[in-house]
Amino acid sequence: IEIDGSGFIYALESVFGKVFLYDADCRMLTSFGGGMHEGTQNGSFVNVSGLALLDDGETVLVSDSVNNNITVFKINDFGRQVKHLDVLTLSGKYEAAESGWKEVLKQDNCCQLAYSGIASARVYAGDYTAAMEYAKIGYDRQTYAVAFEYYRSEMINKHFVLISILALLVVTAAAV
């Protein structure tokens, strides 16, 4: 396991020979490598034996003890952007990250982290309906629950008189 300066966690899994990347909130961002003891192509391994980070997570080195080699993985622009936006989101800079997350979705419309980031930005902006939609698409239960709680409170406050009258009518009807 290695952790870079921004709190991203790189975990080397030896059975399948994969490197898993998690953010500081322990959400998986991606995995790479592989081979499952059949590592015959670039980026795959027979028996991973070590992991090291260079350039604060920009370069990942993975050693293979059977092939006697070290594979070098370098981050691309997309990965760099996702990591940057994730750091912004986790530090509470939702407005600064929202437009970037939308750009990420243009490149990868299945990026759950982007939907989650937009959902957090929408909660911060007070747009709870949109936040719930984005959180639902991004499978982000925690942000969905927060957005729903705010939405529910907003609806109760907005319709308190109507809810009170209906409750009074129900109690009256039950008493008769």
N, C-alpha and C positions, 0 to 999 in steps of 0.2 A: 504494500500500500504506500502511495506517495500522495502528498497534499501540496498543491502549489500556493503561491502567495495570496491568491484570491479566495482560497478555501475550497477549491475544486479537488475532489478525491479521485485518484486513479487507483483502481483495484485490479490486480492481476489474478485471474482465475485459471488454475492449472489444469483442470480436467479438459476443458474445451479450448484452452489457450487463448482466451479473450481478455482484453483490457476493458473494464467498465469505467465510465466517467460519471461521477455524481457531483451535484452542486453542493453548496454549503448547507442546504436544507435537506440533503440526502435524497434528492430526486434524480433519477437516472437520466442523463442527457443522451448518451450513446454508448455503443460498444464497438470495438474493432479488433482485428486479429482473427484468430481461430485456427482450425486445422484438425483438432481432435486426434492427435497423434499421427496425422497423415500429412504434416506440413511440407508439401512439395512446391507450393507456389509462393510468390512474394507476399508477405503479410500474414502468412500462416506458419504454424509451428508444430514440431513433433513433441517437444517437452520444454515448456517455458520454465525459465529458472530465475529470472530477475527482471526488475522494472526500475527505470530511473528517469527523472525529468531533467530537462535542460531548458534554459531560457524561460523560466517560470511557467512551464506548461506548454510552451510553444513546440517543443520537441520531446517525444516520448521514445525511450530506448527500451527494447524488449530483447532479452537474451534467450537463446535456445541451446540447451546443453547437449542435445543429440546432434543437431546440425552444426554446432560450434560456430554460431554466428550471432550477430546483433542486428535487429531490424530497427530502422529509424522511421518513426511516424512524425510527420510535420502537420501542424494545424493549417487548414485552409481559411480563406476569407470568411466563408459562411460560418464555420465553427468559431472563429474569432468573434464574429458579430454576435452569435448566440451567447457565448460566454460573457461578453461585455454587457449585453442586455439583461442577462440573468443577474449579474452583479448589481446593475442599476435597480432592477426590480426588488431584489432581496434587501437592498439598502433603502427602500421606500421612495425611490425616485421614479414613480410610476408614469408621470406625465412625460418625462424625458425618454422613457423606454417604449411608450405605446406605439409611436410611429415606426420605430425600428422593428417591433414585433410584427407589425402589419407588413413590413418589407420582407421579413422572414417568411411569413405565410405566402407571399407571392412566389417564393422559391420552393417552399415545402409546405403545402396546405395540410399536411398531416402532423405538423410539429405541435405536440400537445403543450410543450413548454410555452410556445408563443401564444396559444389560446389562453393559457393560465395567466401569462403576463398581461394580456389585454384585459382579462377579467379583473385582475387586481387594479389596473388603471381605471376601469369603469366603476368599481366599487369606490375608489378614491374620489372620482368625479361625481358620485351620487347617482349614477345611471345603473340602478340595481337590476333592472330587467335585462339590459344588455350584458351586465356582469354575469348573471345567472346563465344566459345563453352561451357565452364564451367559456365559462367554467364547465358547463355540461359537455361541450364539444371537447374540451381539454381534459376531461375526467379529473377535474380538480374539485374534490368534495369539500375541502376546507374553505376555499374561496366561495364556492356555491353556498355553503351554509351561512357564511358571513353575509353575503349578498341577500340571501333569502330572509335572514333575520332583520336586516335593515328594511327590506321591501315590506315584510309583514308589519313591522312597527309603523312604517309610513302609511300603509293601508288602514291600519287600526286607527291611527291618529286622524287620518283624513275622513274616515267614515264612522267615527265614534258615536255620534248622535244616532245614526241609523242603527248601529249595532245595539245601542242601549235600548232604543225603542223596540226593536225586535226581541231582545231578551226580556223586556218587561211584558210584551204581549205573550210570549211563551209561558212565562211564570204565571201570568193572569189566567191564561187558558188552562193551564194545568191545575190551578186552584179551583176553577169552576167546575 
